[in-house]
Amino acid sequence: MSNVEVEFYWRPGCGFCAALERPLSKSGFTVRAINIWEDPAAAARVREVANGNETVPTVIVGSTAMVNPSFAEVEAAVKAASAG
């Protein structure tokens, strides 16, 4: 669908992460799921965009970072990045 990568930052036991992962997995988007508990650099990246917190899900599409976005917000960011 798109050559834009969706960086999906998550952690085990996060219900909001699971809720977002379901439509992402069916979307056809290129999704790179990153467990922040297993990747200290990923946790630091999340803190950079989430005001120092490790709030997940955090999604980065191109230069757009979103903390706890809806699937519609992710979809809009992918479309915008694909058009750009």
C-alpha positions as CSV (number, residue, x, y, z in Angstrom):
1,M,0.0,0.0,0.0
2,S,2.7,2.4,1.0
3,N,6.5,2.4,1.3
4,V,6.2,4.5,4.4
5,E,7.3,2.7,7.6
6,V,5.1,2.9,10.7
7,E,7.3,2.7,13.8
8,F,5.0,1.2,16.5
9,Y,6.4,1.4,20.0
10,W,4.7,-0.8,22.5
11,R,5.3,-2.9,25.7
12,P,3.8,-6.2,27.0
13,G,0.6,-5.9,28.9
14,C,-0.5,-2.6,27.3
15,G,-4.2,-2.8,26.3
16,F,-4.0,0.4,24.3
17,C,-1.1,-1.1,22.3
18,A,-3.0,-4.3,21.6
19,A,-6.1,-2.3,20.5
20,L,-4.0,-0.4,18.0
21,E,-1.9,-3.4,16.9
22,R,-5.0,-5.2,15.6
23,P,-6.0,-2.7,12.9
24,L,-2.3,-2.0,12.1
25,S,-1.7,-5.6,11.4
26,K,-4.6,-5.7,9.0
27,S,-3.8,-2.4,7.3
28,G,-1.2,-3.5,4.8
29,F,1.2,-0.8,6.1
30,T,4.8,-1.5,6.7
31,V,4.9,-1.7,10.5
32,R,8.0,-2.1,12.6
33,A,6.9,-3.1,16.1
34,I,9.4,-2.2,18.8
35,N,9.1,-3.4,22.4
36,I,10.4,-0.5,24.6
37,W,11.1,-3.0,27.4
38,E,13.6,-4.8,25.2
39,D,15.2,-1.8,23.4
40,P,16.6,1.0,25.6
41,A,17.2,3.2,22.6
42,A,13.5,2.8,21.6
43,A,12.4,3.7,25.2
44,A,14.6,6.8,24.9
45,R,13.0,7.7,21.6
46,V,9.5,7.5,23.1
47,R,10.6,9.7,26.0
48,E,11.8,12.3,23.4
49,V,8.4,12.6,21.8
50,A,6.2,12.0,24.9
51,N,7.4,14.7,27.2
52,G,9.9,12.5,29.1
53,N,7.4,9.7,29.6
54,E,7.4,6.2,28.3
55,T,3.8,6.4,27.1
56,V,2.8,3.7,24.7
57,P,1.6,3.1,22.1
58,T,3.7,5.8,20.5
59,V,3.8,5.8,16.7
60,I,6.2,7.6,14.4
61,V,5.5,8.0,10.7
62,G,8.2,10.0,8.9
63,S,8.6,13.2,11.0
64,T,5.2,12.8,12.7
65,A,5.2,11.4,16.2
66,M,1.9,10.5,17.9
67,V,1.4,9.4,21.5
68,N,-1.6,7.0,22.0
69,P,-3.0,7.7,18.5
70,S,-6.2,6.3,17.0
71,F,-5.8,4.1,14.0
72,A,-7.4,6.9,11.9
73,E,-4.6,9.3,13.0
74,V,-2.0,6.7,12.0
75,E,-3.7,6.2,8.7
76,A,-3.9,9.9,8.0
77,A,-0.1,10.3,8.9
78,V,0.8,7.4,6.5
79,K,-1.3,9.0,3.7
80,A,0.3,12.4,4.3
81,A,3.8,10.9,4.3
82,S,3.1,8.9,1.2
83,A,1.8,12.0,-0.6
84,G,4.8,14.1,0.4
